Amino acid sequence: MANKIKDFFKNAFSDMKESAKAQHEVDKANILAVKAESKAQWEEAKAMSNPEKRKALMQAKRDEQIRSAKERTAKAQARIENV
């Protein structure tokens, strides 16, 4: 009986150790992701202070919106023609 209890606790502590290691890896990955996102935000904010870069970025965003709108229009037109 004492052996079973001993084995139970040995296994339980082993499982907790493995779980803690796995969670540590998850936490490290999340921290690296947050750091990268933070740096990207900083670089974007820094780029927005430059008028030429800001204009280019805004134009690229507008071009993407226009392309998306044209694509949606073409899909809608195809649906109309199918009916």
C-alpha positions in Angstrom: 0.0 0.0 0.0 2.8 2.4 0.9 4.5 1.7 -2.4 1.4 2.6 -4.3 1.1 5.9 -2.5 4.8 6.5 -3.0 4.5 5.7 -6.8 1.5 7.9 -7.1 3.3 10.9 -5.7 6.4 10.2 -7.7 4.3 10.1 -10.9 2.3 13.2 -9.9 5.5 15.2 -9.2 7.0 14.0 -12.5 3.9 15.0 -14.4 3.9 18.5 -12.7 7.6 18.9 -13.7 6.9 18.0 -17.3 3.9 20.3 -17.4 5.9 23.2 -15.9 8.6 22.7 -18.5 6.0 22.7 -21.3 4.3 25.8 -19.9 7.7 27.6 -19.7 8.2 26.9 -23.4 4.8 28.4 -24.2 5.5 31.4 -22.0 8.9 32.0 -23.7 7.3 31.8 -27.2 4.5 34.2 -26.1 7.1 36.7 -24.7 9.1 36.6 -27.9 5.9 37.2 -29.9 4.9 40.2 -27.8 8.4 41.6 -28.1 8.3 41.3 -31.9 4.8 42.9 -32.1 5.9 45.7 -29.9 9.0 46.4 -32.0 6.9 46.3 -35.2 4.4 48.8 -33.7 7.3 51.0 -32.7 8.8 50.9 -36.2 5.5 51.6 -37.8 5.0 54.6 -35.5 8.5 55.8 -36.2 7.8 55.5 -40.0 4.6 57.4 -39.7 6.6 60.4 -38.5 8.3 60.6 -41.9 5.9 62.3 -44.3 7.1 60.5 -47.4 6.9 57.1 -45.8 3.4 57.9 -44.4 2.2 59.0 -47.8 3.5 55.8 -49.4 2.0 53.7 -46.6 -1.4 55.4 -47.0 -1.3 55.0 -50.8 -0.5 51.3 -50.5 -3.4 50.9 -48.1 -5.8 52.7 -50.4 -4.5 50.7 -53.4 -5.2 47.5 -51.4 -8.7 48.7 -50.6 -9.4 49.6 -54.2 -8.2 46.1 -55.3 -10.3 44.4 -52.7 -13.4 46.5 -53.8 -12.9 45.6 -57.5 -12.5 42.0 -56.6 -15.8 42.0 -54.6 -17.5 43.8 -57.5 -16.3 41.2 -60.0 -17.5 38.4 -57.7 -20.9 40.1 -57.4 -21.1 40.6 -61.1 -20.4 36.9 -61.7 -23.2 36.0 -59.3 -25.6 38.3 -61.1 -24.7 36.8 -64.4 -25.2 33.3 -63.0 -28.7 34.1 -62.0 
